[in-house]
Each structure stands twice: as C-alpha cells, then as structure tokens.
Amino acid sequence: MADTVQASFRVCFLQCLSWRHGSVWHPPRRAGAVPLRRVSRDCGIAVVRRLATRMPKSAKPKFWFNASLRIHDAPELHEEITAHLGPPTHCHKKGEPKEPPGKHPWPNNIWIRESPLPERHDIGEHLAWVADLARPHTTYLRRLIRRGARIDIYMSYCSDHDHCGFGLDPRHLEIFVRLGIRLEVSIMT
C-alpha cells in the first residue's frame, strides 16, 4: 500500500515562469496526464503534486527548458539593476504582498530576468541568452556580489521520459566561472 501511495504521488519543484500572467507554469499537458494542482509558491518556485499515471511516451524524448538570471538580497538596488540589465521578468521585496491578495507576504528579496525563448529550445540556447545578457555587465555584477547580493542562474528541465538527461557545452559554462556564480537546476517529472 505504501509503495502504491508513494508511486501515486510525486512532488515537483517548478519555476514560476508565468509571472506576467500571474499563474504558475506547468509542463505541457500530455495525453492521460492528471492536471497539476498548486500547493504553494515561494521565491520563483512552486511545489505541486501530480497523481502519477501511465502516460504514453513518444519514441523520441521531448524536452522543455528555461533559464533565468536571479539576483537575491539586494532590494535597495532593484531600480539600479533594472537600469543596467533592463526590466525584470519578476521582482519583489521581502514583505510585499503576493498575488492573489490574502496570501502570506514574500519572505525574500529577488530580481529575476528569464530567457524569452520558447521552452522547447535547447538548454544551450537558454543559457547562451542569459550569458549574453550578463557578459557585458560582468564588472557590475561582480560589484553587486561584493555589495552582498547573491547571484545565480536558475535552470528548469522537464522531459516526457523518466530516464533522460541533458548535456552542457563547455562554452555555456564560461559565464559561471567568469562571475563565480552557481547554476541552480530544477528537474521536473
């Protein structure tokens, strides 16, 4: 029984990619999939539960990717960051109310600029877009880190197959070394 319950529910960590629409991003629906239900939303990550069902698998795996540049813990600098890097996809300050009203206020400070590329594009293209955004501002981003900001690149990955992976070309990793920042990865099932 416990195995059945454990097999029936999966917990997925999903980046909230639809800030512009005020909803949580869900991987594309597949035939036979049970709709996703939002449980909570925090810091650009939503935790959802999905009843695991047998889903038809295509012969060739399908992938969905996204990447974003995130700057944490610099609320007093959001306007300055926007002036240097352009408008964020999302940003909030600790204590600001979440949407819809009535939810707990945001527990953190964050500025996010996500790749505008479609999710079906290769992760290399998403990471290249983020690197192209950050590369001309390397000196500024390093200065933000010295001023106490935490910067990372967040990547989300989803596939319609259980046993799939992805590879990264060394040229896509250069920006992490140049800035001395982490790559945070969310794998969705």
C-alpha positions, 0 to 999 in steps of 0.5 A: 500500500505504501509503495502504491501511495508513494508511486501515486504521488510525486512532488515537483519543484517548478519555476514560476515562469508565468509571472506576467500572467500571474499563474504558475507554469506547468509542463505541457499537458500530455495525453492521460496526464492528471492536471497539476494542482498548486500547493504553494509558491515561494521565491520563483518556485512552486511545489505541486503534486501530480497523481502519477499515471501511465502516460504514453511516451513518444519514441523520441524524448521531448524536452522543455527548458528555461533559464533565468538570471536571479539576483537575491538580497539586494532590494535597495538596488532593484531600480539600479539593476533594472537600469543596467540589465533592463526590466525584470521578468519578476521582482519583489521585496521581502514583505510585499504582498503576493498575488492573489491578495490574502496570501502570506507576504514574500519572505525574500528579496529577488530580481529575476530576468528569464530567457524569452525563448520558447521552452522547447529550445535547447538548454544551450540556447537558454543559457547562451541568452542569459550569458549574453545578457550578463557578459557585458555587465560582468564588472557590475555584477561582480560589484553587486556580489561584493555589495552582498547580493547573491547571484545565480542562474536558475535552470528548469528541465522537464522531459516526457521520459523518466530516464533522460538527461541533458548535456552542457557545452563547455562554452555555456559554462564560461559565464559561471566561472567568469562571475563565480556564480552557481547554476541552480537546476530544477528537474521536473517529472 
